[in-house]
Structures are given as structure tokens and as C-alpha cells.
Amino acid sequence: MRVDTLIVGGGVMGASIALARARRTDPIEQPVLLLERRHFGAGSSGRSGAICRQFYSDRELVGMARDSLRDYASFETRHGRPIGFTRSGVLTIGGPGRPETVELVARNAALMQECGAEVELVDARRMRELVPGIDVSDGALGAWEPGAGFVDPQRTVDAFVAVARGAGATARSGVEVQELVLDGARVRGVRTSDGDFECERIVIAAGPWTRRLLQRARVDLPLKVVRPEQHFLAMLPERMRTRPTLSGAMDAEFDPRFAAASEPEPAHPVLLDIEHGYYTRCEPRRERTRVGAMDYERDHVLDDPDTLDEAVSPEFSRWSRDALARRLPRYAAQPDAGTLAAWYTLTPDAQALIGACPGFENLFVVSGFSGHGFKLAPSVGEGVAQLLEGAPVGAFSARFFDPARFAAAAAAWGGAFGL
């Protein structure tokens, strides 16, 4: 079988790229094929917290997150497929225990406002109004994004795949890409568990398995896989009485008739507590609240992503419970509700690799999102589709994500969460 565009990896990135590319091509003249070795969303995407917020220090990321949030907000209206988009609001908190976090909140909020992202800088009094029962010091500062929230990760991937198929793409699960077939500076095709496929261009968006695949084509990019842990507590019994209101440009993207009326309400907004180093978001369908760390320093490095250990350490579970209860004391009495281990694919600067692989004409990489995939996926899909057709890339900065940016010198790895 011969296709125009072959995409490897059926997570949120691969599905978003397949959707955007299929919209631009004729399914007969330029067929698009998405391959996933297990089921769609089986890797990092299916285990994600899938938080959608715009709080970043880089203008490039704020713009992408802003556009992606708008895409999620209108997705069900445009396509009639549920993705579990919930406008819980997102509150990012800096506090006097770490003064640099207060400065970060103020700086990022100003940048977000410059970029047209809906955000309000709030003091401790306002945070107590937004999140009843929250414990914040008077010197704390927050960035409040009323239109932000989260999606259901599995339903979002499945919906992207379904809409991509409707646009003419072929999407197949249970097909493992085993080798890239090379012809000089080009990839001629792939060998898979279900036969060979030829292609004009190929995108590797295989998350934790990306580096291993690229190494078979003599491409070695600085990608590292770590094993983040998450702990869950039973969600507080109260539910948000009203959803955050919207203003400005976001109103044009939002139809209240499609406000996920059937979705159960979370107990409180998403919290990014950068003072205490964790994030939390409610998962109301499962009546639990997720807690995860906001850096990678404690995460175990996986040389082989297939060796993921599902067990979460008691130390991490205790740390998570204590961290959340420090900010929302009522969680101290809530029972545990499970744990989860996952994969993050990192780069040295915590920014993704998006673009052509050095030395190849038709081999592209989209990986290394360091836990930020859902926040950026619609923008990435749009930009990669532009890149593949040779058009100017307007959905993101191609230079910012250029895979060749690490080629000149040895990469210095950091452990900070990209904010």
C-alpha cells in the first residue's frame, strides 16, 4: 500500500495531525494513514490529566495554548462528538513561601494578557472566593483563567480519530511499525506487523517510542522518557454551582447549548500550585481528584518505555496527599482513590521537537512535549499540516521547536516543568 502521508503514533498528537492533514488533501490523490501499535490513546495520551490552560512564560506557547483552548471549546459544536471539555477554570498560585513564584505569576499573566488569553490576576481574597476552603496566605498571587479547564483524554483522542476518518484519513490500530525503510536522504516506507507501506512523507509522533524508532534511521535526538506518578483522592462532595463566565474573543467560540451539559461538575477549579510544586484537577466522572508533581526531578528514567512499572511509591502518595491538603485542608479526610504511573517524553529544554529530522527530506518528528501535549495539540496538528504541504507555518513557531536546535552542542538536561 502506498500513501502520501504516514503518521506513526495514535495519541493526541498523531490524531490531531491526521485530522488537520486529511482536511487539506484528497483521500484518493493524497491518502493519509495513521498507525497505532495498540489502541488509540494507549500511551501517554490516555493517562494524561489533559488540562487545558494558557499559563506559560513563552509567547509562542501562550498563543498555541490560546488557540488550542478555543478549538476544544468549539469542538463539540462543530463536530457533534463529545470530548468531555469542562470549563472548570484554572488557577495558578504563587506564594510567599517561594517569592519567585509570585513574580512568575505576575510576569506570565501580563504576557497572557498581551497575547489575548483570558486571564485575571487575583489576590488571596479573590482566590478564597473562587475556591471555597482554600488556604492561601495574604501575600499569595494567582493567575485565574476562567475559560480554561480540561478534556477527557481518551474521548478526545477517539473523537479526533473519528473526525479524521470522516475527512478521509485511514486510521488503523494494532499495527506496529518495526522498521523505517531508507533510500538515501529519504524514508521510502515502513515495515510493520501487518506488512509494508510506502509513503511520500512520514511523521513520527510515537511519544516514548519515538527515539527508538528514529535511531533505526540513524537519527538520534535528545529525547528522554521518565515515569511520572500520580495519586488520586476521592473528590470532595461539593460540586461547582456555576461555571466560570467568559468574556472577549472566547465568546465567539462558545455556544452554551454545547456546554457539556451532561458532564458532572468538578468540586473546584484546576489548581497549578507552583508554590508547593504540584497540580491537581478533579475527574468528576470517576469522582476522584488527581495530584501530580510539577517537576521531573523525582521521576525514574526509563531506558525502555515498554518496562513501565505500574506501582506508585508510598512516599509519592504521602507527598501528594500532604501537598493537596496543605492547600485544600478538607482533602486530609478524603480516602485514597487509586494511583497511576505514566510516561513523559522530555527534551533538555522542556520544549517539543517539531519539524524535519536533520539529514532527511521527508522524515518529520513530533515528540517531547514533556507533559504538555493536550494543551498544544490542535495548534500542533494545524502547524504540522501546514509544514507538510510546504505552506508558511502560522500555527506555531517552526524555529522555536526546530529539532536541529540541539545539534551544535551537547544538550544540558534540566528538571523543571515548562511554565
C-alpha positions as CSV (number, residue, x, y, z in Angstrom):
1,M,0.0,0.0,0.0
2,R,1.3,3.5,-0.9
3,V,0.1,6.6,0.9
4,D,1.0,10.3,0.8
5,T,1.4,10.9,4.5
6,L,2.1,8.2,7.1
7,I,1.7,9.2,10.7
8,V,3.1,6.8,13.4
9,G,1.6,7.1,16.8
10,G,-2.1,7.2,17.7
11,G,-2.0,9.6,20.7
12,V,-3.4,13.1,20.7
13,M,-0.6,14.4,18.5
14,G,-0.9,11.8,15.8
15,A,-4.7,12.0,15.8
16,S,-4.6,15.8,15.6
17,I,-2.0,15.8,12.7
18,A,-4.1,13.2,10.9
19,L,-7.2,15.3,11.2
20,A,-5.5,18.5,10.1
21,R,-3.7,16.9,7.2
22,A,-6.8,15.0,6.0
23,R,-8.7,18.2,5.7
24,R,-6.1,19.5,3.3
25,T,-5.8,16.5,1.0
26,D,-7.8,14.5,-1.4
27,P,-8.2,11.0,0.1
28,I,-7.7,9.4,-3.3
29,E,-4.8,11.5,-4.6
30,Q,-3.0,12.1,-1.3
31,P,-4.2,9.4,1.2
32,V,-3.3,9.9,4.9
33,L,-2.6,6.9,7.1
34,L,-2.4,6.9,10.9
35,L,-0.9,3.8,12.5
36,E,-1.0,2.9,16.2
37,R,0.5,-0.3,17.6
38,R,-2.0,-0.8,20.3
39,H,-5.3,1.1,20.7
40,F,-5.6,4.8,20.1
41,G,-4.6,6.7,23.2
42,A,-2.8,3.7,24.7
43,G,0.4,5.6,25.5
44,S,0.9,8.9,27.3
45,S,-2.2,10.5,26.0
46,G,-4.6,8.1,27.6
47,R,-3.1,8.6,31.0
48,S,-2.9,12.3,30.8
49,G,-4.6,14.8,33.1
50,A,-5.5,16.6,29.8
51,I,-5.5,20.1,31.5
52,C,-6.1,22.9,29.0
53,R,-4.5,26.2,30.2
54,Q,-2.5,29.0,28.8
55,F,-0.1,29.8,31.6
56,Y,3.4,29.9,30.0
57,S,6.5,32.0,30.0
58,D,7.0,31.9,26.2
59,R,4.9,33.9,23.9
60,E,5.0,31.1,21.3
61,L,3.4,28.7,23.8
62,V,0.8,31.1,25.1
63,G,-0.5,31.7,21.6
64,M,-0.7,27.9,20.8
65,A,-2.4,27.1,24.1
66,R,-4.9,30.0,23.5
67,D,-5.8,28.7,20.0
68,S,-6.0,25.1,21.2
69,L,-8.3,26.0,24.0
70,R,-10.6,27.7,21.6
71,D,-10.6,24.6,19.4
72,Y,-11.6,22.4,22.3
73,A,-14.3,24.9,23.4
74,S,-16.0,24.7,20.0
75,F,-15.2,21.1,19.0
76,E,-18.4,19.5,20.1
77,T,-20.4,22.3,18.4
78,R,-18.6,21.8,15.2
79,H,-18.3,18.0,15.1
80,G,-21.1,16.7,17.4
81,R,-18.7,14.5,19.2
82,P,-18.1,14.7,23.0
83,I,-14.6,15.3,24.3
84,G,-15.6,16.0,27.9
85,F,-14.5,19.6,27.7
86,T,-15.2,21.1,31.1
87,R,-14.7,24.8,31.9
88,S,-13.7,24.4,35.5
89,G,-11.3,27.4,35.4
90,V,-7.6,27.1,36.1
91,L,-6.0,28.9,39.0
92,T,-2.2,29.1,39.1
93,I,-0.9,30.0,42.5
94,G,2.4,31.6,43.6
95,G,3.0,32.3,47.3
96,P,5.3,34.0,49.7
97,G,6.9,30.7,50.7
98,R,8.7,30.9,47.3
99,P,8.7,34.6,46.3
100,E,10.0,33.8,42.8
101,T,6.7,32.0,42.1
102,V,4.8,35.2,42.9
103,E,7.0,37.0,40.3
104,L,6.4,34.3,37.8
105,V,2.6,34.5,38.2
106,A,2.7,38.3,37.7
107,R,5.0,38.0,34.7
108,N,3.1,35.2,32.9
109,A,-0.3,36.8,33.5
110,A,1.0,40.0,31.9
111,L,2.3,38.0,28.9
112,M,-1.0,36.1,28.6
113,Q,-3.0,39.4,28.5
114,E,-0.7,40.7,25.8
115,C,-1.4,37.6,23.8
116,G,-5.1,37.8,24.1
117,A,-5.5,34.9,26.6
118,E,-8.3,35.4,29.1
119,V,-6.7,35.8,32.5
120,E,-7.2,37.8,35.7
121,L,-4.5,38.5,38.2
122,V,-6.1,37.7,41.6
123,D,-5.1,38.2,45.2
124,A,-5.7,35.9,48.2
125,R,-9.1,37.3,49.0
126,R,-10.3,36.7,45.4
127,M,-8.8,33.2,45.4
128,R,-10.8,32.4,48.6
129,E,-13.9,33.4,46.7
130,L,-13.1,31.3,43.7
131,V,-12.1,28.2,45.6
132,P,-14.1,27.9,48.9
133,G,-12.0,26.4,51.7
134,I,-8.6,27.1,50.0
135,D,-5.7,28.1,52.3
136,V,-3.7,30.9,50.9
137,S,-1.5,33.5,52.6
138,D,-2.3,37.2,52.1
139,G,0.9,37.6,50.1
140,A,-0.1,35.0,47.5
141,L,-0.9,35.9,43.9
142,G,-2.9,33.9,41.4
143,A,-3.5,33.8,37.6
144,W,-7.1,32.9,37.1
145,E,-8.2,31.6,33.7
146,P,-12.0,31.3,33.8
147,G,-12.4,29.8,30.3
148,A,-9.8,27.1,30.8
149,G,-10.3,23.6,32.2
150,F,-9.8,20.1,30.9
151,V,-10.9,17.5,28.4
152,D,-11.4,13.7,28.8
153,P,-8.2,12.4,27.3
154,Q,-9.5,9.1,25.8
155,R,-12.7,10.6,24.4
156,T,-10.7,13.4,22.9
157,V,-8.3,11.1,21.1
158,D,-11.2,8.9,19.9
159,A,-13.1,11.9,18.6
160,F,-10.0,13.3,16.8
161,V,-9.6,9.9,15.1
162,A,-13.2,9.7,14.1
163,V,-13.3,13.1,12.6
164,A,-10.0,12.4,10.8
165,R,-11.6,9.3,9.3
166,G,-14.6,11.4,8.3
167,A,-12.2,13.8,6.5
168,G,-10.8,10.9,4.5
169,A,-7.9,9.6,6.6
170,T,-7.3,5.9,7.3
171,A,-6.6,5.1,10.9
172,R,-5.5,1.6,12.0
173,S,-4.8,0.3,15.5
174,G,-3.0,-2.9,16.3
175,V,-0.3,-2.3,13.7
176,E,3.3,-1.9,15.0
177,V,5.9,-0.1,12.9
178,Q,9.0,-2.1,13.2
179,E,11.5,-0.5,10.8
180,L,11.9,2.6,8.6
181,V,12.9,1.7,5.0
182,L,15.6,4.2,3.9
183,D,16.6,5.4,0.5
184,G,19.4,7.8,1.0
185,A,18.1,11.0,2.5
186,R,14.5,9.8,2.2
187,V,12.3,7.3,4.0
188,R,10.7,5.2,1.4
189,G,8.3,3.5,3.8
190,V,7.9,1.3,6.8
191,R,7.8,-2.4,7.7
192,T,5.1,-3.2,10.1
193,S,3.5,-6.2,11.9
194,D,0.9,-6.1,9.1
195,G,3.1,-5.7,6.0
196,D,4.9,-2.9,4.3
197,F,3.7,0.6,3.5
198,E,5.3,3.1,1.2
199,C,4.9,6.9,1.7
200,E,5.9,10.3,0.4
201,R,6.4,11.7,3.8
202,I,6.3,10.3,7.3
203,V,5.7,11.8,10.8
204,I,6.9,10.0,13.9
205,A,4.6,11.1,16.8
206,A,5.1,7.9,18.9
207,G,5.7,9.6,22.2
208,P,8.0,7.4,24.4
209,W,8.8,5.2,21.5
210,T,9.9,8.0,19.1
211,R,13.6,7.9,19.9
212,R,13.8,4.1,19.4
213,L,12.2,4.3,16.0
214,L,14.3,7.2,14.9
215,Q,17.5,5.5,16.0
216,R,16.7,2.8,13.4
217,A,17.0,5.5,10.8
218,R,20.4,6.7,12.2
219,V,18.7,9.7,13.8
220,D,19.5,10.3,17.5
221,L,17.7,13.2,19.0
222,P,17.8,14.2,22.7
223,L,14.6,12.6,23.9
224,K,14.4,11.1,27.4
225,V,11.5,9.1,28.8
226,V,10.6,9.4,32.5
227,R,8.0,7.8,34.7
228,P,5.7,10.4,36.4
229,E,3.5,9.2,39.2
230,Q,0.0,10.4,40.1
231,H,-2.1,9.8,43.2
232,F,-5.9,10.1,43.5
233,L,-8.1,11.1,46.4
234,A,-11.9,10.8,46.5
235,M,-13.2,14.1,45.1
236,L,-14.8,16.5,47.6
237,P,-18.6,16.0,47.7
238,E,-19.5,19.6,46.8
239,R,-19.8,20.5,43.1
240,M,-19.2,23.8,41.4
241,R,-22.6,25.6,41.3
242,T,-21.8,27.7,38.3
243,R,-19.2,27.5,35.5
244,P,-16.8,30.4,35.1
245,T,-18.1,33.1,32.8
246,L,-16.4,34.0,29.6
247,S,-15.6,37.4,28.0
248,G,-14.0,38.8,25.0
249,A,-13.0,36.8,21.9
250,M,-13.7,33.4,23.6
251,D,-17.5,34.2,23.5
252,A,-17.4,33.7,19.7
253,E,-16.1,30.2,20.1
254,F,-18.6,29.1,22.8
255,D,-22.2,28.1,22.4
256,P,-23.8,27.5,25.8
257,R,-26.1,24.8,24.3
258,F,-23.0,22.7,24.0
259,A,-21.5,23.4,27.4
260,A,-21.1,19.7,28.2
261,A,-24.5,19.8,30.0
262,S,-24.3,16.1,30.6
263,E,-20.8,16.3,32.2
264,P,-20.8,16.0,36.0
265,E,-19.5,19.1,37.7
266,P,-16.0,19.2,39.4
267,A,-15.7,20.1,43.0
268,H,-13.3,23.0,42.3
269,P,-11.1,24.5,39.6
270,V,-7.9,23.0,38.3
271,L,-5.0,24.2,40.6
272,L,-1.4,24.7,39.5
273,D,0.2,25.3,42.8
274,I,3.7,26.4,41.8
275,E,4.5,27.5,45.4
276,H,4.2,23.9,46.6
277,G,5.1,22.1,43.4
278,Y,2.1,20.1,42.4
279,Y,-1.0,20.3,40.2
280,T,-4.5,18.9,40.8
281,R,-7.7,18.5,38.8
282,C,-11.0,16.8,39.5
283,E,-12.1,13.9,37.5
284,P,-15.8,14.1,38.2
285,R,-16.9,11.2,36.1
286,R,-14.8,8.9,38.4
287,E,-15.5,11.1,41.5
288,R,-11.8,11.4,42.2
289,T,-9.1,14.1,42.2
290,R,-5.7,13.7,40.6
291,V,-2.5,15.0,42.1
292,G,0.9,15.1,40.3
293,A,4.2,16.8,40.7
294,M,5.2,19.8,38.6
295,D,8.8,18.8,38.0
296,Y,10.6,15.7,36.8
297,E,13.5,15.5,39.2
298,R,12.0,12.7,41.2
299,D,10.8,10.7,38.1
300,H,12.6,7.5,37.2
301,V,14.2,7.4,33.7
302,L,13.0,4.6,31.5
303,D,15.6,3.3,29.1
304,D,12.9,1.1,27.6
305,P,9.3,2.5,27.7
306,D,7.9,-1.0,27.5
307,T,9.2,-1.6,31.0
308,L,6.8,0.8,32.7
309,D,6.2,-0.2,36.4
310,E,2.6,0.5,37.3
311,A,3.3,0.6,41.1
312,V,3.4,4.0,42.7
313,S,5.6,4.5,45.7
314,P,4.0,5.1,49.1
315,E,6.3,8.1,49.5
316,F,4.8,9.8,46.5
317,S,1.3,9.0,47.6
318,R,2.0,10.6,51.1
319,W,3.6,13.6,49.5
320,S,0.7,14.1,47.2
321,R,-1.9,13.9,49.9
322,D,0.1,16.3,52.2
323,A,0.6,18.8,49.4
324,L,-3.0,18.9,48.4
325,A,-4.3,19.0,52.0
326,R,-2.0,21.9,52.7
327,R,-3.8,24.0,50.1
328,L,-7.3,22.4,50.5
329,P,-7.4,21.1,54.1
330,R,-10.6,19.2,53.6
331,Y,-8.8,16.6,51.4
332,A,-7.0,15.4,54.5
333,A,-10.1,13.4,55.5
334,Q,-10.7,12.1,52.0
335,P,-9.9,8.4,51.2
336,D,-7.4,7.4,48.6
337,A,-8.8,6.6,45.2
338,G,-6.0,4.9,43.3
339,T,-2.7,5.6,41.7
340,L,-1.3,5.8,38.2
341,A,2.1,5.7,36.5
342,A,2.6,7.1,33.0
343,W,5.3,8.3,30.6
344,Y,6.6,11.8,29.8
345,T,8.9,12.2,26.9
346,L,11.3,15.1,27.6
347,T,13.8,17.3,25.8
348,P,16.6,19.2,27.5
349,D,14.7,22.5,27.4
350,A,11.3,21.0,28.1
351,Q,10.0,22.1,24.7
352,A,9.0,19.7,22.0
353,L,10.7,18.7,18.8
354,I,8.6,19.5,15.8
355,G,9.9,19.5,12.3
356,A,12.1,17.7,9.8
357,C,14.8,15.4,11.1
358,P,18.3,16.6,10.3
359,G,19.7,14.9,7.2
360,F,16.3,13.8,5.8
361,E,13.9,15.3,3.3
362,N,10.7,13.6,4.2
363,L,11.1,12.4,7.8
364,F,9.4,14.6,10.5
365,V,9.3,14.3,14.3
366,V,6.7,15.5,16.7
367,S,7.6,14.5,20.2
368,G,9.0,15.6,23.5
369,F,6.0,17.5,24.9
370,S,7.1,17.0,28.5
371,G,3.5,16.6,29.8
372,H,2.1,19.5,27.8
373,G,0.6,17.6,24.8
374,F,-3.1,18.3,25.2
375,K,-2.6,22.0,25.9
376,L,-1.0,22.4,22.4
377,A,-2.3,19.5,20.3
378,P,-4.8,21.3,18.0
379,S,-2.2,24.0,17.2
380,V,0.4,21.4,16.6
381,G,-1.8,19.5,14.2
382,E,-2.6,22.6,12.2
383,G,1.0,23.7,12.1
384,V,2.4,20.3,11.0
385,A,-0.3,20.1,8.3
386,Q,1.0,23.5,7.0
387,L,4.6,22.2,7.2
388,L,3.8,19.0,5.3
389,E,2.2,20.9,2.4
390,G,5.1,23.4,2.2
391,A,3.0,26.3,3.3
392,P,4.1,29.0,5.7
393,V,3.7,27.7,9.2
394,G,1.4,30.1,11.1
395,A,0.1,27.8,13.9
396,F,3.4,27.8,15.8
397,S,7.0,29.0,15.5
398,A,8.9,26.4,13.5
399,R,12.1,27.9,14.7
400,F,11.2,27.6,18.4
401,F,10.6,23.8,18.0
402,D,13.2,23.0,15.4
403,P,14.7,19.5,16.1
404,A,18.1,20.8,14.9
405,R,18.4,23.3,17.8
406,F,20.4,20.8,19.8
407,A,22.8,19.7,17.1
408,A,25.5,22.2,17.7
409,A,26.4,21.2,21.3
410,A,25.8,18.6,23.9
411,A,22.4,19.2,25.5
412,A,22.2,20.1,29.2
413,W,19.2,18.5,30.8
414,G,17.0,20.4,33.3
415,G,14.4,19.1,35.6
416,A,11.9,22.0,35.6
417,F,8.3,21.8,34.4
418,G,7.9,24.0,31.3
419,L,5.9,27.0,32.5
